[in-house]
Amino acid sequence: MPNRDLLLQLSKEELIGLLENAAKNWLAHDGLWFLAAEGAFGMETAIELDAKAWERFTVVEAKRIMRHLGIEPGGGIPALKEALQYRLYAFLNVQEIIDVDERTIVFRMNECRVQAARQRDGRPDFPCKPVGLVEYAGFARTIDPRFHTRCIACPPDPHPDEYWCAWEFTLND
């Protein structure tokens, strides 16, 4: 692996900072790509293209997290809870996972860098629900195909002040 020796010389704090920076770079690229697509094709087509990209990326991300952490497919609620904590978003946003019962959890994005940036710029909420439906359902099904994903709220839906979006994951038989 290129630069592995260089990385081994860094402290734990330096590595964490590097990971956070890489996650920010990933999100910046995603946002800039979307803005370019929106500028060229309009919001509706840009969202369609984004959903197609996320449909594939979310599976890649889930599989890599599973492989890295040794999570076996079909691991149910414990596996999903662990994997959600290692998504790139987890290093950038404030999130929480709420246990509803032994078969259901709720994942909430309490602080979202994308939405916060739009607020700072005086822009409306980004309508991410169509992409989120693909992204979160695909991620959960990759962890365990028994998951059913339901959107509780996601822009353009109204949402309470304490979170931007919320997703319910239920393990079916």
Order of alpha helices (4+ residues) and beta strands (2+ residues): alpha-alpha-alpha-alpha-beta-beta-alpha-alpha-beta-beta
